[in-house]
Amino acid sequence: MFVGAGEEEISNSLKGYVLLQCTRDLSKEGYTQCLQRGVSQVSRECNKTNGWRYLSGSCTLRFEVNPFFDTALISTLSPPVSPKPNNGGEGKKKSKTVNIAAIAAPVSGLILLGSCILYIWWRLRRRNERRRKQFEDYRPVTSNDLPFMDLATIQAATGNFAVENKLGEGGFGSVYKGVLNNGTEIAVKRLSAKSKQGAIEFENEVKLIAKLQHRNLVKMLGWCAEREEKLLIYEYLPNKSLDALLFDSEKRVQLDWNRRLQIIGGIARGLLYLHEDSLLKVIHRDLKASNVLLDNKMTPKISDFGMARIFGGDESEANTNRVVGTYGYMAPEFAMGGLFSAKSDVYSFGVLVLEIVTGQRNGREHFEEHDQTLIRNIWHLWVEGRAVELMDPLLEGSYPINEAMKCIKIGLLCVQENTEVRPTMSLVVHMLRSVDETVFPEPSQPPTFMRQRSSVSNGSSSSIGSQATLVHSINDVTNSEVQAR
């Protein structure tokens, strides 16, 4: 058995200890492969813990930040040169590598591997520590804006984030149901340190939603930023998200025609408030079925303002290098050029309207069945005077044809490629109240997207470079992404 061990000073206050063992019958090639496999595991595992072990049939590799072998029994060897972080004078390393037993040619490779492991571990842990500290030190608002809830209260309410209280999970983290001491039911959005919704989005949502009050916007009850936890506390909405009902063939029967009209109207009024009626002009930028929550009366409430932007003064549009949103709902000018405005939300609303009346998702399943998006399919049937054929079969005979055609026409007007001819939300609300859709302007052709499977989204909010080309719009949102919050 070849055995090697060593210690490495990682910083002024931290050391790492490595023990490496290989069987004597291992060939030179097998020995090299074993070391390579060990190195390949380092970047995936070393940064997650203060100790790590790699086992194979012929090699064992272990490291800890606490000593686990007796250094007094081993003699010193001169180590080879190993990579170290460039810190200037601070945190300089000194190395001591020792021999436990008879060590032959493989020892230099073992020592080098140990040094590399400690170096990689040190870099990854330092990077994660910076990210964690940035997240940990964050305090977005004062108690005058929105109540701060301490972590102990939230832990007690959710059973310390018990699995049975988990409502859903997405790129941001998880959502849990809880009950406060006064009996109030809450939904807790728990962000992880590696969340796609980072500190900036967390700050944005807390500051923004505290200033927005409307019956068609989700109500935030408080927030918590304590230790490594970042929590947003919302009212609990028992019917969860719209997509959980709309795209489930069994649950969709709960959405009769009148309820669907109610949901469409409520979303429209919520957007109108954001765009024109609140003190702030807000562009949501991530409106989709999973971000519309339903209370016990099926009243829709727009949620998830992490990606929202505030427009000031006469500002009507803006450009960003960070395109966020969900394929299938993103307006083409935003997805392909980073340009967004109130008309970007109007486009997303139009997609939602068409999904609600058809019961179909503008996503992968429809695309694979019809070789085109839901929007393009409806457009072709509209031109042919057959749009009613795409109405949800579960609604058969329960809706007035003129109301159905009005909703489809409004949806198509909202998803027109030219932003200038898309209606404002105030006009949309007016059209929804109108009884005669024949007075509406005729919609023009929606955007044309070419098929390219590599662009398929997993349905979660995405961040893509503004120079990227959106080839088609496919939405694969899952019901577990965001539910009641």
URZI-V117397 format. One record per residue. N is the residue number from 0. SS is DSSP state (hx for helix, st for strand, lp for the rest). PSI is psi as a letter, one per 40 degrees, with the letter a starting at -180 (none if undefined). NEAR is the number of other ideal C-beta (glycine too) atoms within 8 Angstrom. Layout:
N|SS|PSI|NEAR, N|SS|PSI|NEAR
This chain:
0|lp|h|7, 1|st|h|14, 2|st|h|10, 3|st|i|16, 4|st|i|14, 5|st|i|14, 6|st|i|14, 7|st|h|13, 8|st|h|10, 9|st|d|12, 10|st|a|7, 11|lp|d|6, 12|lp|e|3, 13|st|h|8, 14|st|i|9, 15|st|i|14, 16|st|h|15, 17|st|h|14, 18|st|h|13, 19|st|h|14, 20|st|h|11, 21|st|i|14, 22|lp|i|9, 23|lp|d|6, 24|lp|e|4, 25|lp|h|10, 26|lp|i|5, 27|hx|d|5, 28|hx|d|6, 29|hx|d|9, 30|hx|d|14, 31|hx|d|9, 32|hx|d|8, 33|hx|d|13, 34|hx|d|12, 35|hx|d|8, 36|hx|d|10, 37|hx|d|14, 38|hx|d|10, 39|hx|d|8, 40|hx|e|9, 41|hx|d|12, 42|hx|d|9, 43|hx|d|6, 44|hx|d|9, 45|hx|d|14, 46|hx|e|9, 47|hx|e|4, 48|lp|i|6, 49|lp|e|5, 50|st|i|9, 51|st|i|10, 52|st|h|8, 53|st|h|11, 54|st|h|6, 55|lp|a|9, 56|lp|d|3, 57|lp|e|10, 58|st|i|16, 59|st|h|11, 60|st|h|14, 61|st|i|12, 62|st|i|15, 63|st|i|11, 64|lp|e|9, 65|lp|i|7, 66|lp|h|8, 67|lp|e|7, 68|lp|i|9, 69|lp|h|5, 70|hx|e|9, 71|hx|d|4, 72|hx|e|5, 73|lp|i|11, 74|st|i|5, 75|st|h|7, 76|st|i|10, 77|lp|h|4, 78|lp|i|11, 79|lp|i|7, 80|lp|h|3, 81|lp|i|11, 82|lp|i|5, 83|lp|i|6, 84|lp|i|8, 85|lp|g|4, 86|lp|e|7, 87|lp|b|4, 88|lp|e|4, 89|lp|h|6, 90|lp|f|8, 91|lp|i|6, 92|lp|i|8, 93|lp|i|5, 94|st|i|11, 95|st|h|8, 96|st|h|13, 97|st|i|12, 98|st|h|9, 99|lp|d|10, 100|lp|a|7, 101|lp|h|4, 102|lp|h|11, 103|lp|a|6, 104|lp|d|4, 105|hx|e|11, 106|hx|d|12, 107|hx|d|8, 108|hx|d|10, 109|hx|d|13, 110|hx|d|15, 111|hx|d|10, 112|hx|d|13, 113|hx|d|15, 114|hx|d|15, 115|hx|d|12, 116|hx|d|16, 117|hx|d|13, 118|hx|d|12, 119|hx|d|11, 120|hx|d|15, 121|hx|d|12, 122|hx|d|9, 123|hx|d|11, 124|hx|d|10, 125|hx|d|9, 126|hx|d|9, 127|hx|d|10, 128|hx|d|8, 129|hx|d|8, 130|hx|d|9, 131|hx|d|10, 132|hx|d|8, 133|hx|d|9, 134|hx|d|12, 135|hx|d|8, 136|lp|e|6, 137|lp|h|11, 138|lp|g|5, 139|lp|d|9, 140|lp|i|12, 141|lp|i|4, 142|lp|e|7, 143|lp|d|4, 144|lp|d|9, 145|lp|h|11, 146|lp|h|7, 147|st|h|8, 148|lp|h|11, 149|lp|i|8, 150|hx|d|10, 151|hx|d|6, 152|hx|d|10, 153|hx|d|15, 154|hx|d|9, 155|hx|d|9, 156|hx|d|12, 157|lp|e|13, 158|lp|f|9, 159|lp|f|6, 160|lp|f|11, 161|lp|i|9, 162|hx|d|4, 163|hx|e|5, 164|hx|e|11, 165|st|h|12, 166|st|d|11, 167|st|i|13, 168|st|i|8, 169|st|a|11, 170|lp|d|8, 171|lp|d|10, 172|st|b|11, 173|st|i|10, 174|st|h|17, 175|st|i|13, 176|st|i|14, 177|st|i|14, 178|st|h|8, 179|lp|i|9, 180|lp|d|6, 181|lp|e|4, 182|lp|e|6, 183|lp|h|7, 184|st|h|9, 185|st|i|14, 186|st|h|16, 187|st|h|17, 188|st|h|12, 189|st|h|12, 190|st|h|13, 191|lp|i|8, 192|lp|d|9, 193|lp|e|3, 194|lp|i|11, 195|lp|d|8, 196|lp|g|12, 197|lp|a|9, 198|hx|d|9, 199|hx|d|6, 200|hx|d|10, 201|hx|d|16, 202|hx|d|11, 203|hx|d|12, 204|hx|d|15, 205|hx|d|15, 206|hx|d|11, 207|hx|d|13, 208|hx|d|12, 209|lp|d|10, 210|lp|e|9, 211|lp|h|13, 212|lp|h|4, 213|lp|i|9, 214|lp|e|6, 215|lp|e|12, 216|st|i|14, 217|lp|i|12, 218|lp|h|8, 219|st|h|14, 220|st|d|10, 221|st|a|9, 222|st|i|14, 223|st|h|13, 224|st|g|10, 225|st|h|6, 226|lp|b|5, 227|lp|e|7, 228|st|h|10, 229|st|h|13, 230|st|h|14, 231|st|h|13, 232|st|h|14, 233|st|i|16, 234|st|i|10, 235|lp|h|10, 236|lp|h|15, 237|lp|d|7, 238|lp|e|11, 239|lp|a|12, 240|st|i|15, 241|hx|d|13, 242|hx|d|13, 243|hx|d|13, 244|hx|d|14, 245|hx|d|12, 246|lp|e|10, 247|lp|h|9, 248|lp|d|4, 249|lp|d|5, 250|hx|d|8, 251|hx|e|13, 252|hx|e|7, 253|hx|e|8, 254|lp|g|11, 255|lp|i|9, 256|hx|d|9, 257|hx|d|6, 258|hx|d|10, 259|hx|d|12, 260|hx|d|10, 261|hx|d|11, 262|hx|d|15, 263|hx|d|13, 264|hx|d|10, 265|hx|d|13, 266|hx|d|15, 267|hx|d|13, 268|hx|d|11, 269|hx|d|14, 270|hx|d|15, 271|hx|d|13, 272|hx|d|13, 273|hx|d|16, 274|hx|d|14, 275|hx|d|10, 276|hx|e|5, 277|lp|i|11, 278|lp|d|3, 279|lp|i|8, 280|st|h|12, 281|st|h|14, 282|st|h|15, 283|lp|d|13, 284|lp|e|13, 285|lp|f|15, 286|lp|h|14, 287|lp|i|15, 288|hx|d|13, 289|hx|e|14, 290|hx|e|12, 291|st|h|17, 292|st|i|16, 293|st|h|14, 294|lp|a|10, 295|lp|e|6, 296|lp|e|4, 297|lp|f|12, 298|lp|h|10, 299|st|i|14, 300|st|h|16, 301|st|h|14, 302|lp|i|12, 303|lp|g|9, 304|lp|e|12, 305|lp|d|12, 306|lp|e|13, 307|lp|i|14, 308|st|i|9, 309|st|h|9, 310|st|h|10, 311|lp|i|5, 312|lp|b|4, 313|lp|e|3, 314|lp|h|8, 315|lp|e|6, 316|st|i|7, 317|st|i|9, 318|st|i|9, 319|lp|i|8, 320|lp|e|7, 321|st|g|7, 322|st|h|15, 323|st|i|9, 324|st|a|14, 325|lp|h|14, 326|lp|h|14, 327|lp|d|16, 328|lp|e|15, 329|lp|h|15, 330|lp|i|11, 331|hx|d|12, 332|hx|d|10, 333|hx|d|14, 334|hx|d|12, 335|hx|d|8, 336|hx|e|8, 337|lp|e|10, 338|st|h|10, 339|st|i|14, 340|st|a|10, 341|hx|d|11, 342|hx|e|9, 343|hx|d|15, 344|hx|d|15, 345|hx|d|15, 346|hx|d|15, 347|hx|d|16, 348|hx|d|15, 349|hx|d|15, 350|hx|d|17, 351|hx|d|15, 352|hx|d|14, 353|hx|d|16, 354|hx|d|14, 355|hx|d|14, 356|hx|d|13, 357|hx|d|11, 358|lp|e|12, 359|lp|i|10, 360|lp|i|13, 361|lp|g|15, 362|lp|a|13, 363|hx|d|9, 364|hx|d|8, 365|hx|d|13, 366|hx|d|13, 367|hx|d|7, 368|hx|d|6, 369|hx|e|7, 370|lp|f|6, 371|lp|i|7, 372|lp|i|13, 373|hx|d|14, 374|hx|d|14, 375|hx|d|11, 376|hx|d|12, 377|hx|d|15, 378|hx|d|12, 379|hx|d|9, 380|hx|d|11, 381|hx|d|13, 382|hx|d|6, 383|lp|e|6, 384|lp|f|5, 385|lp|f|7, 386|hx|d|10, 387|hx|d|8, 388|hx|d|6, 389|hx|e|9, 390|lp|i|11, 391|lp|h|9, 392|hx|d|6, 393|hx|e|7, 394|hx|e|12, 395|lp|h|6, 396|lp|e|4, 397|lp|e|6, 398|lp|i|9, 399|lp|h|5, 400|hx|d|7, 401|hx|d|8, 402|hx|d|10, 403|hx|d|12, 404|hx|d|11, 405|hx|d|13, 406|hx|d|13, 407|hx|d|14, 408|hx|d|12, 409|hx|d|16, 410|hx|d|14, 411|hx|d|16, 412|hx|d|15, 413|hx|d|15, 414|lp|e|13, 415|st|i|12, 416|lp|d|7, 417|lp|h|7, 418|hx|d|8, 419|hx|d|4, 420|hx|e|8, 421|lp|i|13, 422|lp|i|10, 423|lp|i|9, 424|hx|d|15, 425|hx|d|9, 426|hx|d|8, 427|hx|d|15, 428|hx|d|12, 429|hx|d|8, 430|hx|d|13, 431|hx|d|11, 432|hx|e|5, 433|lp|i|10, 434|lp|e|3, 435|lp|h|5, 436|hx|e|11, 437|hx|e|4, 438|hx|e|5, 439|lp|i|11, 440|lp|i|5, 441|lp|h|4, 442|lp|i|10, 443|lp|i|7, 444|lp|h|6, 445|st|i|11, 446|lp|i|8, 447|lp|h|6, 448|lp|h|11, 449|lp|i|6, 450|lp|h|8, 451|lp|h|7, 452|hx|d|5, 453|hx|e|4, 454|hx|e|10, 455|lp|h|9, 456|lp|i|12, 457|lp|e|5, 458|lp|e|11, 459|lp|i|11, 460|lp|h|12, 461|st|i|10, 462|st|h|7, 463|st|i|6, 464|st|i|6, 465|lp|e|11, 466|lp|e|4, 467|lp|i|8, 468|lp|h|5, 469|lp|h|12, 470|lp|d|8, 471|lp|i|11, 472|lp|h|15, 473|lp|h|14, 474|lp|h|15, 475|lp|f|11, 476|lp|h|15, 477|lp|i|6, 478|lp|d|12, 479|lp|e|7, 480|lp|d|13, 481|lp|h|11, 482|lp|a|14, 483|lp|h|15, 484|lp|none|15
